[in-house]
Amino acid sequence: LERYHAALEAVTGAKLPPPSPSNRVTVFVVSGEREVQRLYGKGSQYIGAFYIPRAGASVAIVPRVSTGGAATGDLDYSMIALLHEYAHHFMISTNAFALPRWLSEGGAEFFASADFGNDGGVGLGRPAQHRAGELFFARDVTAGQLLDPEAYEKSNRGKSYDAFYGKSWLLYHYLTFGGTRDGQLARYIQLLIAGKPSREAGLEAFGPFDKLERELDAYLRRPRIQMIRLPASALHIAPIRIRRLGEGEAAMMPIRIRSRRGVTREQAVALVKDAEEVGRRFPGDAAVQSALAEAEFDAGHDVEAIAAADRALALDRTQVNAYVQKGYALFHQAAEGGDPAAFIRARAPFVALNRLENDHPLALAYYYESFVRAGVKPTKLAVDGLERAVQIAPFDFGLRMTLAMQQLRDGHPDWAKANLAPVAYNPHGGKLAEVAQAAMARLAADPKWDGSGAEVPGDDADGD
């Protein structure tokens, strides 16, 4: 995986600075696809792995990984799933703009079709053999449907299995290596960043969709296609450290995975009983108590969450999650209590976390939030911290929206528009995207608008 990351940097030219420990993606490996689907929840029938981007808590959940065939490119599907989800994390970390679904999935499929030579080199852009079946036998998805999300939705109302992933890979690969459309993919992305819908950007960058579709059909029939081979000398990785989990950590791991995936209140109430049982068995394990604090908070038990976090920190002052969960619980108590000054006191765990890990995005974000929720104008230091949180967690659009609204209040509409645009054009943005779109429309009508009267999206005080 480290070699893969180095290869992604070498190919894309996107050199990422070393992330703070808590802002790295955590990869949870579970027993198999059935467990992946259980954790994913509703609509998981075609899910083999998944990735959730969050500031300070990004996770990928993948089935047990086999490295068989890594040197020949005949990767086990579990390995492809891991590489696919990691590619998502890399792409979203290096590009603040929300990519259309076909581009996000096509890029992840392009990079995940890799091989790892015994000489330390890495090959990228191999044929996506694991998508061959769907490309030839599943219901077709045309280039026009990929580039026009509304057309795709209309064509797939039954949500049946189709060739979306395979065709996305094919389009991405063709635009990268096809040889006849150099520069068009970059142009398409530039048009998206400028605010054009995917269909309009596609027509301007690629021309008629039916012509592109014929070219893709011919490309798929080629006996050979181009790929990238990176020698070991081009890949530089740091030493890899491995440790065995303690008995308590291992017992708490299924609960920890469920909590990090995200739970409803009903699920949390059921899960916390298991967490409390493990916590009683391992009262002297700081990691167990830290995970227990998260389960207690998710279940709405603020007092118990704070107590578990305090036990964890008494055992080990470096338990990052204990600071976070204690902070969440204190913020929730402050909101319930109705005392604005309580938010200032609630920031203490996040201030302590900032001293421990200077670039933890949640510590920076909640320091800022402590002012806002107390009804006090944020200091320059607090706003600077929020800007830094967005910089190091560009994939967290909630943070970006918060920053945009602050920039409007501070009289920087151009800065605000730059942060509103990725949120507004996110194809999976839901309510947050709608709020950003409304703010951009208001700014277009009144360039001096200071954000007053805007609908403010819900905060992240529940830790989800």
SVG drawing of the C-alpha trace seen along z (x, -y; Angstrom):
<svg xmlns="http://www.w3.org/2000/svg" viewBox="-37 -45 53 61">
<polyline fill="none" stroke="black" stroke-width="0.4" points="0.0,0.0 2.9,-2.4 4.4,-1.5 1.0,-2.1 0.7,-5.6 4.2,-6.5 3.2,-5.4 0.0,-7.5 2.1,-10.5 4.6,-9.9 1.9,-9.5 -0.4,-12.4 2.3,-14.8 0.3,-15.4 2.8,-15.3 1.0,-15.1 2.7,-16.3 2.9,-13.7 -0.6,-13.8 -1.0,-14.1 -1.5,-10.6 -5.2,-11.1 -5.9,-12.5 -4.7,-9.3 -7.2,-6.9 -7.8,-3.9 -8.3,-0.7 -10.4,1.9 -10.1,5.4 -13.1,7.6 -13.7,11.3 -15.3,11.0 -17.7,9.3 -20.7,10.3 -19.4,8.5 -18.5,5.5 -22.1,5.4 -23.5,5.8 -21.5,2.8 -22.5,0.8 -26.2,1.3 -29.0,0.6 -28.3,0.9 -25.2,3.0 -26.0,5.8 -23.3,4.8 -20.8,3.4 -17.4,5.1 -15.7,2.4 -16.4,-1.2 -14.7,-4.5 -16.0,-7.3 -14.1,-10.6 -14.3,-12.6 -11.9,-15.1 -9.8,-13.2 -11.8,-9.9 -11.6,-8.7 -12.1,-5.0 -12.0,-2.3 -13.7,1.0 -12.5,3.9 -12.7,7.7 -9.7,9.9 -6.9,9.1 -5.0,11.6 -1.8,10.5 -1.8,13.5 -1.0,12.5 0.4,9.1 3.5,9.5 1.6,10.5 -1.4,8.1 -3.8,11.0 -4.8,9.5 -7.3,11.1 -10.5,9.0 -10.0,8.2 -6.7,6.6 -8.3,4.6 -11.0,3.5 -8.4,2.2 -6.5,0.3 -9.8,-1.1 -10.8,-2.5 -7.3,-3.9 -7.3,-5.6 -10.6,-7.3 -8.8,-8.6 -5.8,-9.8 -7.9,-11.5 -10.2,-13.3 -7.2,-14.4 -5.5,-16.0 -8.5,-17.6 -10.9,-19.7 -13.4,-19.7 -16.1,-17.0 -15.6,-14.8 -18.6,-13.4 -19.3,-9.8 -18.0,-8.3 -14.7,-10.2 -14.3,-9.2 -15.0,-5.6 -13.2,-5.4 -10.1,-6.9 -10.2,-4.5 -10.6,-1.5 -7.8,-2.8 -5.3,-3.0 -6.6,0.2 -5.7,2.2 -2.1,2.5 0.7,4.9 3.6,5.0 6.8,6.4 9.2,8.5 11.8,5.8 9.9,3.2 8.3,1.5 4.6,0.8 2.5,0.9 -0.7,-1.2 -3.4,-1.3 -3.5,2.4 -6.7,3.8 -9.4,4.0 -9.9,7.8 -12.2,7.9 -14.7,5.7 -14.5,7.8 -17.7,9.7 -19.8,6.7 -18.4,4.9 -19.4,7.7 -22.5,9.1 -24.1,6.6 -26.5,4.0 -24.5,1.3 -24.0,-2.2 -23.2,-4.6 -20.7,-7.5 -23.6,-9.9 -25.2,-8.3 -21.8,-8.5 -21.5,-12.2 -25.1,-13.0 -26.1,-11.8 -29.8,-12.7 -29.9,-10.5 -28.2,-7.7 -30.7,-7.9 -33.6,-7.8 -32.1,-4.7 -31.6,-2.8 -34.7,-3.4 -34.8,0.2 -31.3,-0.1 -30.3,3.2 -26.7,4.2 -25.0,2.6 -21.6,1.8 -21.2,-1.5 -17.8,-0.8 -16.4,1.0 -17.5,-1.6 -16.2,-4.4 -12.8,-2.6 -12.9,-2.3 -13.7,-6.0 -11.0,-7.1 -8.4,-4.8 -9.3,-5.9 -9.0,-9.6 -5.7,-8.9 -4.1,-6.6 -6.3,-6.6 -4.0,-9.0 -6.6,-10.9 -8.1,-13.1 -5.0,-14.5 -5.9,-17.3 -9.6,-16.7 -9.9,-15.2 -8.1,-18.1 -10.3,-20.5 -13.4,-18.7 -12.2,-19.0 -11.5,-22.7 -15.0,-23.2 -16.4,-21.4 -14.4,-23.5 -15.7,-26.6 -19.2,-25.4 -20.5,-23.8 -22.8,-20.7 -21.2,-17.4 -23.2,-17.1 -22.4,-20.6 -18.7,-20.2 -18.6,-16.8 -20.1,-18.2 -17.7,-21.1 -14.7,-19.0 -15.4,-15.8 -17.9,-16.7 -20.8,-14.5 -21.4,-11.6 -22.4,-9.1 -19.0,-9.6 -17.2,-9.1 -19.3,-5.9 -18.2,-4.4 -14.6,-5.2 -14.9,-3.5 -16.4,-0.4 -13.4,-0.2 -11.0,-0.8 -12.5,2.1 -11.8,4.5 -8.1,3.6 -5.9,6.6 -3.4,4.5 -3.6,1.2 -1.0,-1.1 -0.1,-1.1 2.5,-2.8 5.5,-1.0 7.3,-2.7 10.6,-1.3 11.5,-0.9 14.0,-3.8 11.0,-6.1 9.2,-5.1 10.3,-6.2 8.5,-4.9 9.1,-5.3 9.8,-2.4 6.7,-0.4 5.8,0.3 3.6,3.2 2.4,4.1 0.2,6.8 -3.1,5.7 -3.5,6.3 -6.1,8.7 -8.5,5.8 -8.0,4.0 -8.7,7.2 -11.9,7.8 -13.1,4.2 -12.2,4.1 -15.6,5.2 -17.3,2.5 -14.7,-0.1 -15.2,0.7 -19.0,0.4 -18.7,-2.9 -16.3,-4.4 -18.5,-3.3 -21.3,-5.3 -24.4,-4.2 -28.0,-5.3 -29.1,-6.0 -31.0,-2.7 -27.9,-0.8 -25.7,-2.7 -27.9,-1.8 -27.6,1.9 -23.8,1.6 -22.9,-0.2 -24.0,2.9 -21.3,4.9 -18.8,2.1 -19.5,1.8 -19.0,5.6 -15.6,5.4 -14.8,2.3 -15.5,4.1 -13.2,7.0 -10.3,4.6 -10.5,1.6 -6.8,1.0 -6.6,0.9 -6.6,-2.8 -7.5,-1.9 -10.5,0.1 -11.7,-2.8 -11.2,-5.2 -13.4,-3.1 -15.9,-2.7 -16.1,-6.5 -17.1,-6.6 -19.8,-4.0 -21.2,-5.7 -21.4,-9.1 -23.0,-7.6 -25.7,-6.1 -26.4,-9.5 -24.6,-8.8 -22.6,-12.0 -21.6,-11.5 -20.5,-7.9 -18.6,-9.0 -16.7,-11.6 -15.9,-9.1 -14.6,-6.5 -12.5,-9.2 -11.0,-10.3 -10.1,-6.7 -8.4,-6.3 -6.4,-9.5 -5.4,-8.7 -3.9,-5.5 -2.4,-7.0 -2.4,-10.8 -1.8,-10.1 -5.3,-8.5 -6.5,-10.8 -10.0,-9.5 -10.5,-10.0 -10.0,-13.7 -12.3,-13.8 -15.2,-11.9 -14.9,-13.9 -15.0,-17.1 -18.1,-15.9 -19.8,-15.0 -19.0,-18.4 -20.2,-20.3 -23.5,-18.3 -23.9,-19.0 -23.3,-22.7 -26.0,-22.7 -28.4,-20.9 -27.7,-23.2 -28.3,-26.4 -25.3,-28.2 -23.2,-29.8 -20.2,-30.0 -20.2,-26.2 -19.0,-26.0 -15.8,-27.9 -15.2,-25.4 -16.0,-22.5 -13.2,-23.4 -10.6,-22.2 -10.2,-18.6 -9.7,-20.0 -7.1,-22.5 -5.3,-19.6 -5.5,-17.5 -4.1,-20.4 -1.0,-20.4 -0.6,-16.7 -1.3,-16.7 -1.0,-20.2 -2.7,-19.4 -5.6,-17.4 -8.5,-18.9 -11.2,-18.3 -9.1,-20.1 -8.8,-23.1 -12.5,-23.0 -14.0,-22.7 -11.8,-25.5 -13.4,-27.7 -16.9,-26.3 -16.5,-27.0 -16.6,-30.8 -19.5,-30.5 -21.7,-28.4 -21.0,-30.7 -22.2,-33.7 -18.7,-35.2 -16.9,-36.5 -14.2,-34.0 -10.7,-35.3 -8.3,-35.5 -6.5,-32.5 -9.7,-30.5 -10.5,-31.4 -6.9,-30.6 -7.4,-27.2 -10.5,-26.6 -8.8,-27.4 -6.0,-25.0 -8.5,-22.3 -10.0,-22.7 -6.6,-22.7 -5.6,-19.4 -9.0,-17.8 -10.2,-19.1 -12.6,-16.1 -14.7,-17.3 -17.3,-19.6 -19.0,-20.4 -15.9,-22.1 -15.5,-23.9 -19.1,-25.2 -18.5,-26.5 -15.4,-28.3 -17.2,-29.8 -19.9,-31.3 -17.3,-32.8 -15.5,-34.3 -18.8,-36.0 -19.2,-37.4 -15.6,-38.7 -16.2,-40.5 -14.3,-38.1 -17.0,-37.0 -14.5,-35.8 -12.8,-33.5 -16.2,-32.3 -17.2,-31.5 -14.1,-29.4 -15.1,-27.3 -18.8,-27.2 -18.3,-25.9 -17.0,-22.4 -19.8,-21.9 -22.5,-23.2 -21.4,-21.1 -20.9,-17.9 -23.2,-15.4 -23.7,-13.5 -23.9,-16.6 -27.6,-16.3 -28.8,-19.1 -25.4,-20.6 -25.1,-21.1 -28.5,-22.7 -27.5,-25.2 -24.3,-26.0 -26.2,-26.5 -28.6,-28.9 -25.7,-30.8 -24.0,-31.1 -27.3,-32.3 -27.6,-34.9 -24.0,-36.1 -24.6,-36.3 -27.6,-38.6 -25.9,-40.6 -22.0,-40.5 -21.7,-42.3 -23.9,-39.9 -22.4,-39.1 -24.1,-35.8 -26.8,-37.2 -30.0,-35.3 -28.4,-32.3 -29.5,-28.8 -26.7,-27.2 -26.2,-23.5 -26.3,-21.3 -23.1,-21.0 -21.1,-17.8 -21.4,-17.8 -22.6,-14.2 -19.3,-13.0 -20.8,-11.3"/>
</svg>
